[in-house]
Each structure stands twice: as C-alpha cells, then as structure tokens.
Amino acid sequence: MSLQPPKKLRKQYTNSTHPLIVLKFESGHQIKVYQNEGKEFDAYSGETIKLLAVNDPTSSEWELVENRKADAFDDAV
C-alpha cells in the first residue's frame, strides 16, 4: 500500500475585514494580506491555515480569527 502525497492546491484569500490578516501555514510560512487586498498562494489539501488578525502593527498580540482547511479557500483564478 503506497501513500500518495497530499495534492497541491492554488488558492486565494481576500481580506475585507481587518487592517492586516496573516495567513499562517503548518510549515510556519506566513503571508500578510492587508485590508482590501487579496493574495494567491499554494497549499496542500487537508492543511490547516490559521487566519490571524493584526489590529495593532506595533503589538505582538495577534487575534485568531479562524482555523481553515486549505480546501475551504476559494480557488485562484
């Protein structure tokens, strides 16, 4: 029985709610998405991505908005 690696997905996220959202991946990689902007990214099927709101850029306090599976993001166009 051979295990297949997870499928690589091309997804996108648009931030319309917070001054800054940081997408934090299981690998530790982070992508910053400023308000009213969108970003495309690669993720693996089944991977959990944390959406963290940064309301004060001078603070290290980030608010967890949501844990979302990569499959739940919109497909990149």
Biopython code that builds the backbone (N, CA, C, O; Angstrom):
import numpy as np
from Bio.PDB.StructureBuilder import StructureBuilder

atoms = [
    (1, "MET", "N", (0.851, -1.186, 0.000)),
    (1, "MET", "CA", (0.000, 0.000, 0.000)),
    (1, "MET", "C", (0.888, 1.238, 0.000)),
    (1, "MET", "O", (1.700, 1.432, 0.905)),
    (2, "SER", "N", (0.729, 2.069, -1.018)),
    (2, "SER", "CA", (1.558, 3.272, -1.084)),
    (2, "SER", "C", (0.728, 4.505, -0.741)),
    (2, "SER", "O", (-0.422, 4.642, -1.158)),
    (3, "LEU", "N", (1.331, 5.377, 0.013)),
    (3, "LEU", "CA", (0.663, 6.627, 0.374)),
    (3, "LEU", "C", (0.995, 7.690, -0.662)),
    (3, "LEU", "O", (2.155, 7.879, -1.029)),
    (4, "GLN", "N", (-0.032, 8.376, -1.122)),
    (4, "GLN", "CA", (0.204, 9.450, -2.072)),
    (4, "GLN", "C", (0.376, 10.750, -1.295)),
    (4, "GLN", "O", (-0.308, 10.974, -0.296)),
    (5, "PRO", "N", (1.288, 11.607, -1.752)),
    (5, "PRO", "CA", (1.442, 12.887, -1.076)),
    (5, "PRO", "C", (0.182, 13.725, -1.263)),
    (5, "PRO", "O", (-0.546, 13.530, -2.236)),
    (6, "PRO", "N", (-0.089, 14.657, -0.344)),
    (6, "PRO", "CA", (-1.283, 15.485, -0.487)),
    (6, "PRO", "C", (-1.223, 16.319, -1.766)),
    (6, "PRO", "O", (-0.147, 16.703, -2.227)),
    (7, "LYS", "N", (-2.369, 16.581, -2.313)),
    (7, "LYS", "CA", (-2.464, 17.345, -3.549)),
    (7, "LYS", "C", (-2.158, 18.811, -3.280)),
    (7, "LYS", "O", (-2.644, 19.394, -2.311)),
    (8, "LYS", "N", (-1.340, 19.401, -4.158)),
    (8, "LYS", "CA", (-1.010, 20.817, -4.032)),
    (8, "LYS", "C", (-2.128, 21.633, -4.670)),
    (8, "LYS", "O", (-2.556, 21.346, -5.788)),
    (9, "LEU", "N", (-2.595, 22.646, -3.958)),
    (9, "LEU", "CA", (-3.709, 23.471, -4.402)),
    (9, "LEU", "C", (-3.253, 24.918, -4.612)),
    (9, "LEU", "O", (-2.363, 25.400, -3.910)),
    (10, "ARG", "N", (-3.860, 25.599, -5.571)),
    (10, "ARG", "CA", (-3.618, 27.037, -5.773)),
    (10, "ARG", "C", (-4.885, 27.745, -5.307)),
    (10, "ARG", "O", (-5.941, 27.606, -5.925)),
    (11, "LYS", "N", (-4.780, 28.501, -4.221)),
    (11, "LYS", "CA", (-5.930, 29.126, -3.585)),
    (11, "LYS", "C", (-5.742, 30.633, -3.497)),
    (11, "LYS", "O", (-4.673, 31.159, -3.806)),
    (12, "GLN", "N", (-6.802, 31.322, -3.069)),
    (12, "GLN", "CA", (-6.708, 32.772, -2.890)),
    (12, "GLN", "C", (-7.510, 33.191, -1.663)),
    (12, "GLN", "O", (-8.440, 32.505, -1.238)),
    (13, "TYR", "N", (-7.124, 34.337, -1.107)),
    (13, "TYR", "CA", (-7.823, 34.901, 0.048)),
    (13, "TYR", "C", (-7.877, 36.411, -0.121)),
    (13, "TYR", "O", (-6.886, 37.033, -0.504)),
    (14, "THR", "N", (-9.034, 37.001, 0.165)),
    (14, "THR", "CA", (-9.199, 38.456, 0.130)),
    (14, "THR", "C", (-9.580, 38.915, 1.526)),
    (14, "THR", "O", (-10.494, 38.365, 2.141)),
    (15, "ASN", "N", (-8.880, 39.919, 2.022)),
    (15, "ASN", "CA", (-9.118, 40.475, 3.358)),
    (15, "ASN", "C", (-9.967, 41.737, 3.219)),
    (15, "ASN", "O", (-9.506, 42.750, 2.695)),
    (16, "SER", "N", (-11.203, 41.667, 3.690)),
    (16, "SER", "CA", (-12.076, 42.836, 3.638)),
    (16, "SER", "C", (-12.511, 43.291, 5.028)),
    (16, "SER", "O", (-13.370, 44.163, 5.156)),
    (17, "THR", "N", (-11.915, 42.700, 6.075)),
    (17, "THR", "CA", (-12.430, 42.950, 7.423)),
    (17, "THR", "C", (-11.449, 43.559, 8.415)),
    (17, "THR", "O", (-11.872, 44.276, 9.321)),
    (18, "HIS", "N", (-10.169, 43.301, 8.274)),
    (18, "HIS", "CA", (-9.185, 43.734, 9.274)),
    (18, "HIS", "C", (-8.063, 44.524, 8.597)),
    (18, "HIS", "O", (-7.818, 44.351, 7.403)),
    (19, "PRO", "N", (-7.376, 45.396, 9.360)),
    (19, "PRO", "CA", (-6.246, 46.148, 8.782)),
    (19, "PRO", "C", (-5.178, 45.222, 8.196)),
    (19, "PRO", "O", (-4.565, 45.546, 7.179)),
    (20, "LEU", "N", (-4.958, 44.074, 8.834)),
    (20, "LEU", "CA", (-3.976, 43.101, 8.356)),
    (20, "LEU", "C", (-4.382, 41.715, 8.835)),
    (20, "LEU", "O", (-4.696, 41.514, 10.008)),
    (21, "ILE", "N", (-4.371, 40.764, 7.909)),
    (21, "ILE", "CA", (-4.560, 39.349, 8.254)),
    (21, "ILE", "C", (-3.274, 38.621, 7.878)),
    (21, "ILE", "O", (-2.729, 38.824, 6.793)),
    (22, "VAL", "N", (-2.798, 37.777, 8.780)),
    (22, "VAL", "CA", (-1.641, 36.936, 8.492)),
    (22, "VAL", "C", (-2.150, 35.507, 8.336)),
    (22, "VAL", "O", (-2.793, 34.960, 9.232)),
    (23, "LEU", "N", (-1.852, 34.916, 7.188)),
    (23, "LEU", "CA", (-2.150, 33.504, 6.968)),
    (23, "LEU", "C", (-0.939, 32.718, 7.448)),
    (23, "LEU", "O", (0.160, 32.879, 6.917)),
    (24, "LYS", "N", (-1.135, 31.872, 8.446)),
    (24, "LYS", "CA", (-0.019, 31.104, 8.998)),
    (24, "LYS", "C", (-0.228, 29.631, 8.669)),
    (24, "LYS", "O", (-1.231, 29.028, 9.052)),
    (25, "PHE", "N", (0.747, 29.060, 7.946)),
    (25, "PHE", "CA", (0.660, 27.696, 7.456)),
    (25, "PHE", "C", (1.299, 26.730, 8.447)),
    (25, "PHE", "O", (2.073, 27.140, 9.312)),
    (26, "GLU", "N", (0.974, 25.452, 8.319)),
    (26, "GLU", "CA", (1.524, 24.429, 9.218)),
    (26, "GLU", "C", (3.045, 24.399, 9.165)),
    (26, "GLU", "O", (3.690, 24.056, 10.156)),
    (27, "SER", "N", (3.623, 24.752, 8.026)),
    (27, "SER", "CA", (5.079, 24.758, 7.872)),
    (27, "SER", "C", (5.730, 25.931, 8.602)),
    (27, "SER", "O", (6.951, 25.976, 8.750)),
    (28, "GLY", "N", (4.897, 26.895, 9.065)),
    (28, "GLY", "CA", (5.430, 28.092, 9.714)),
    (28, "GLY", "C", (5.491, 29.276, 8.763)),
    (28, "GLY", "O", (5.715, 30.408, 9.193)),
    (29, "HIS", "N", (5.296, 29.024, 7.476)),
    (29, "HIS", "CA", (5.300, 30.087, 6.463)),
    (29, "HIS", "C", (4.137, 31.040, 6.734)),
    (29, "HIS", "O", (3.058, 30.611, 7.143)),
    (30, "GLN", "N", (4.362, 32.327, 6.505)),
    (30, "GLN", "CA", (3.328, 33.325, 6.736)),
    (30, "GLN", "C", (3.169, 34.223, 5.511)),
    (30, "GLN", "O", (4.141, 34.553, 4.832)),
    (31, "ILE", "N", (1.916, 34.612, 5.243)),
    (31, "ILE", "CA", (1.619, 35.562, 4.175)),
    (31, "ILE", "C", (0.770, 36.669, 4.767)),
    (31, "ILE", "O", (-0.240, 36.407, 5.420)),
    (32, "LYS", "N", (1.187, 37.918, 4.536)),
    (32, "LYS", "CA", (0.442, 39.079, 5.016)),
    (32, "LYS", "C", (-0.529, 39.537, 3.937)),
    (32, "LYS", "O", (-0.160, 39.679, 2.771)),
    (33, "VAL", "N", (-1.776, 39.767, 4.343)),
    (33, "VAL", "CA", (-2.796, 40.261, 3.419)),
    (33, "VAL", "C", (-3.421, 41.496, 4.058)),
    (33, "VAL", "O", (-4.156, 41.397, 5.041)),
    (34, "TYR", "N", (-3.118, 42.665, 3.485)),
    (34, "TYR", "CA", (-3.638, 43.914, 4.020)),
    (34, "TYR", "C", (-5.096, 44.101, 3.623)),
    (34, "TYR", "O", (-5.573, 43.490, 2.667)),
    (35, "GLN", "N", (-5.801, 44.957, 4.372)),
    (35, "GLN", "CA", (-7.223, 45.170, 4.136)),
    (35, "GLN", "C", (-7.479, 45.613, 2.693)),
    (35, "GLN", "O", (-6.733, 46.416, 2.131)),
    (36, "ASN", "N", (-8.546, 45.073, 2.113)),
    (36, "ASN", "CA", (-8.984, 45.349, 0.740)),
    (36, "ASN", "C", (-7.985, 44.870, -0.305)),
    (36, "ASN", "O", (-7.961, 45.381, -1.424)),
    (37, "GLU", "N", (-7.166, 43.895, 0.056)),
    (37, "GLU", "CA", (-6.246, 43.266, -0.884)),
    (37, "GLU", "C", (-6.495, 41.765, -0.885)),
    (37, "GLU", "O", (-7.141, 41.222, 0.012)),
    (38, "GLY", "N", (-5.977, 41.120, -1.895)),
    (38, "GLY", "CA", (-6.079, 39.671, -1.979)),
    (38, "GLY", "C", (-4.735, 39.080, -2.351)),
    (38, "GLY", "O", (-3.888, 39.759, -2.933)),
    (39, "LYS", "N", (-4.541, 37.822, -2.017)),
    (39, "LYS", "CA", (-3.294, 37.124, -2.343)),
    (39, "LYS", "C", (-3.637, 35.725, -2.813)),
    (39, "LYS", "O", (-4.619, 35.127, -2.372)),
    (40, "GLU", "N", (-2.808, 35.210, -3.720)),
    (40, "GLU", "CA", (-2.874, 33.818, -4.142)),
    (40, "GLU", "C", (-1.738, 33.074, -3.450)),
    (40, "GLU", "O", (-0.688, 33.650, -3.169)),
    (41, "PHE", "N", (-1.957, 31.802, -3.182)),
    (41, "PHE", "CA", (-0.931, 31.017, -2.504)),
    (41, "PHE", "C", (-1.111, 29.536, -2.822)),
    (41, "PHE", "O", (-2.174, 29.099, -3.262)),
    (42, "ASP", "N", (-0.047, 28.780, -2.588)),
    (42, "ASP", "CA", (-0.086, 27.330, -2.717)),
    (42, "ASP", "C", (-0.248, 26.721, -1.331)),
    (42, "ASP", "O", (0.364, 27.173, -0.363)),
    (43, "ALA", "N", (-1.078, 25.693, -1.253)),
    (43, "ALA", "CA", (-1.264, 24.958, -0.003)),
    (43, "ALA", "C", (-1.539, 23.503, -0.366)),
    (43, "ALA", "O", (-1.785, 23.173, -1.526)),
    (44, "TYR", "N", (-1.495, 22.655, 0.628)),
    (44, "TYR", "CA", (-1.751, 21.239, 0.404)),
    (44, "TYR", "C", (-3.145, 20.881, 0.892)),
    (44, "TYR", "O", (-3.614, 21.389, 1.911)),
    (45, "SER", "N", (-3.791, 20.007, 0.154)),
    (45, "SER", "CA", (-5.120, 19.529, 0.531)),
    (45, "SER", "C", (-5.076, 18.983, 1.958)),
    (45, "SER", "O", (-4.204, 18.183, 2.295)),
    (46, "GLY", "N", (-6.020, 19.420, 2.793)),
    (46, "GLY", "CA", (-6.085, 18.957, 4.178)),
    (46, "GLY", "C", (-5.272, 19.795, 5.152)),
    (46, "GLY", "O", (-5.409, 19.635, 6.365)),
    (47, "GLU", "N", (-4.424, 20.689, 4.640)),
    (47, "GLU", "CA", (-3.604, 21.535, 5.512)),
    (47, "GLU", "C", (-4.487, 22.553, 6.231)),
    (47, "GLU", "O", (-5.413, 23.108, 5.639)),
    (48, "THR", "N", (-4.196, 22.794, 7.510)),
    (48, "THR", "CA", (-4.916, 23.801, 8.279)),
    (48, "THR", "C", (-4.123, 25.101, 8.251)),
    (48, "THR", "O", (-2.923, 25.121, 8.523)),
    (49, "ILE", "N", (-4.821, 26.189, 7.917)),
    (49, "ILE", "CA", (-4.201, 27.510, 7.845)),
    (49, "ILE", "C", (-4.884, 28.402, 8.873)),
    (49, "ILE", "O", (-6.111, 28.490, 8.917)),
    (50, "LYS", "N", (-4.080, 29.057, 9.694)),
    (50, "LYS", "CA", (-4.616, 29.972, 10.702)),
    (50, "LYS", "C", (-4.737, 31.357, 10.104)),
    (50, "LYS", "O", (-3.808, 31.844, 9.459)),
    (51, "LEU", "N", (-5.883, 31.998, 10.317)),
    (51, "LEU", "CA", (-6.086, 33.389, 9.925)),
    (51, "LEU", "C", (-5.968, 34.219, 11.198)),
    (51, "LEU", "O", (-6.788, 34.102, 12.109)),
    (52, "LEU", "N", (-4.942, 35.056, 11.247)),
    (52, "LEU", "CA", (-4.659, 35.856, 12.432)),
    (52, "LEU", "C", (-4.823, 37.330, 12.098)),
    (52, "LEU", "O", (-4.243, 37.820, 11.129)),
    (53, "ALA", "N", (-5.622, 38.045, 12.907)),
    (53, "ALA", "CA", (-5.837, 39.475, 12.695)),
    (53, "ALA", "C", (-4.790, 40.259, 13.473)),
    (53, "ALA", "O", (-4.536, 39.988, 14.647)),
    (54, "VAL", "N", (-4.185, 41.236, 12.798)),
    (54, "VAL", "CA", (-3.231, 42.135, 13.435)),
    (54, "VAL", "C", (-3.894, 43.512, 13.441)),
    (54, "VAL", "O", (-3.922, 44.205, 12.424)),
    (55, "ASN", "N", (-4.425, 43.896, 14.603)),
    (55, "ASN", "CA", (-5.117, 45.178, 14.699)),
    (55, "ASN", "C", (-4.164, 46.317, 15.034)),
    (55, "ASN", "O", (-4.422, 47.472, 14.696)),
    (56, "ASP", "N", (-3.056, 45.985, 15.704)),
    (56, "ASP", "CA", (-2.048, 46.985, 16.073)),
    (56, "ASP", "C", (-0.687, 46.463, 15.618)),
    (56, "ASP", "O", (-0.139, 45.546, 16.228)),
    (57, "PRO", "N", (-0.133, 47.052, 14.533)),
    (57, "PRO", "CA", (1.138, 46.545, 13.996)),
    (57, "PRO", "C", (2.315, 46.659, 14.960)),
    (57, "PRO", "O", (3.333, 45.995, 14.765)),
    (58, "THR", "N", (2.195, 47.487, 15.994)),
    (58, "THR", "CA", (3.294, 47.634, 16.952)),
    (58, "THR", "C", (3.222, 46.583, 18.062)),
    (58, "THR", "O", (4.142, 46.467, 18.872)),
    (59, "SER", "N", (2.144, 45.830, 18.095)),
    (59, "SER", "CA", (1.951, 44.832, 19.141)),
    (59, "SER", "C", (2.247, 43.438, 18.599)),
    (59, "SER", "O", (2.093, 43.178, 17.406)),
    (60, "SER", "N", (2.672, 42.551, 19.486)),
    (60, "SER", "CA", (2.883, 41.165, 19.082)),
    (60, "SER", "C", (1.620, 40.340, 19.332)),
    (60, "SER", "O", (1.617, 39.127, 19.121)),
    (61, "GLU", "N", (0.559, 40.992, 19.778)),
    (61, "GLU", "CA", (-0.713, 40.312, 20.027)),
    (61, "GLU", "C", (-1.473, 40.152, 18.718)),
    (61, "GLU", "O", (-1.854, 41.135, 18.083)),
    (62, "TRP", "N", (-1.688, 38.907, 18.326)),
    (62, "TRP", "CA", (-2.456, 38.618, 17.120)),
    (62, "TRP", "C", (-3.691, 37.841, 17.548)),
    (62, "TRP", "O", (-3.611, 36.943, 18.387)),
    (63, "GLU", "N", (-4.826, 38.188, 16.972)),
    (63, "GLU", "CA", (-6.090, 37.552, 17.324)),
    (63, "GLU", "C", (-6.412, 36.457, 16.317)),
    (63, "GLU", "O", (-6.424, 36.694, 15.109)),
    (64, "LEU", "N", (-6.674, 35.253, 16.825)),
    (64, "LEU", "CA", (-7.051, 34.143, 15.953)),
    (64, "LEU", "C", (-8.470, 34.398, 15.458)),
    (64, "LEU", "O", (-9.408, 34.455, 16.254)),
    (65, "VAL", "N", (-8.625, 34.549, 14.154)),
    (65, "VAL", "CA", (-9.932, 34.761, 13.554)),
    (65, "VAL", "C", (-10.570, 33.415, 13.223)),
    (65, "VAL", "O", (-11.758, 33.196, 13.461)),
    (66, "GLU", "N", (-9.751, 32.517, 12.666)),
    (66, "GLU", "CA", (-10.297, 31.246, 12.196)),
    (66, "GLU", "C", (-9.173, 30.270, 11.876)),
    (66, "GLU", "O", (-8.094, 30.672, 11.441)),
    (67, "ASN", "N", (-9.436, 28.983, 12.097)),
    (67, "ASN", "CA", (-8.620, 27.901, 11.542)),
    (67, "ASN", "C", (-9.408, 27.387, 10.349)),
    (67, "ASN", "O", (-10.565, 26.993, 10.491)),
    (68, "ARG", "N", (-8.780, 27.387, 9.159)),
    (68, "ARG", "CA", (-9.500, 26.992, 7.950)),
    (68, "ARG", "C", (-8.662, 25.998, 7.171)),
    (68, "ARG", "O", (-7.455, 26.178, 7.011)),
    (69, "LYS", "N", (-9.309, 24.944, 6.687)),
    (69, "LYS", "CA", (-8.625, 23.975, 5.827)),
    (69, "LYS", "C", (-8.347, 24.614, 4.470)),
    (69, "LYS", "O", (-9.140, 25.417, 3.979)),
    (70, "ALA", "N", (-7.237, 24.258, 3.882)),
    (70, "ALA", "CA", (-6.845, 24.817, 2.581)),
    (70, "ALA", "C", (-7.938, 24.593, 1.545)),
    (70, "ALA", "O", (-8.174, 25.452, 0.695)),
    (71, "ASP", "N", (-8.601, 23.451, 1.610)),
    (71, "ASP", "CA", (-9.634, 23.127, 0.626)),
    (71, "ASP", "C", (-10.810, 24.103, 0.692)),
    (71, "ASP", "O", (-11.548, 24.231, -0.284)),
    (72, "ALA", "N", (-11.000, 24.797, 1.828)),
    (72, "ALA", "CA", (-12.153, 25.690, 2.004)),
    (72, "ALA", "C", (-11.917, 27.089, 1.427)),
    (72, "ALA", "O", (-12.860, 27.873, 1.317)),
    (73, "PHE", "N", (-10.673, 27.413, 1.056)),
    (73, "PHE", "CA", (-10.407, 28.704, 0.440)),
    (73, "PHE", "C", (-10.886, 28.687, -1.017)),
    (73, "PHE", "O", (-11.017, 27.624, -1.623)),
    (74, "ASP", "N", (-11.144, 29.873, -1.566)),
    (74, "ASP", "CA", (-11.541, 29.963, -2.970)),
    (74, "ASP", "C", (-10.365, 29.566, -3.860)),
    (74, "ASP", "O", (-9.210, 29.854, -3.547)),
    (75, "ASP", "N", (-10.674, 28.905, -4.964)),
    (75, "ASP", "CA", (-9.639, 28.569, -5.940)),
    (75, "ASP", "C", (-9.109, 29.828, -6.591)),
    (75, "ASP", "O", (-9.876, 30.751, -6.863)),
    (76, "ALA", "N", (-7.812, 29.885, -6.847)),
    (76, "ALA", "CA", (-7.218, 31.013, -7.535)),
    (76, "ALA", "C", (-7.705, 31.004, -8.986)),
    (76, "ALA", "O", (-7.908, 29.952, -9.592)),
    (77, "VAL", "N", (-7.882, 32.192, -9.509)),
    (77, "VAL", "CA", (-8.424, 32.312, -10.868)),
    (77, "VAL", "C", (-7.291, 32.288, -11.887)),
    (77, "VAL", "O", (-7.540, 32.377, -13.090)),
]
sb = StructureBuilder()
sb.init_structure("model")
sb.init_model(0)
sb.init_chain("A")
sb.init_seg("    ")
for serial, (resi, resn, name, xyz) in enumerate(atoms, 1):
    if name == "N":
        sb.init_residue(resn, " ", resi, " ")
    sb.init_atom(name, np.array(xyz, "f"), 0.0, 1.0, " ", f" {name:<3s}", serial, name[0])
structure = sb.get_structure()
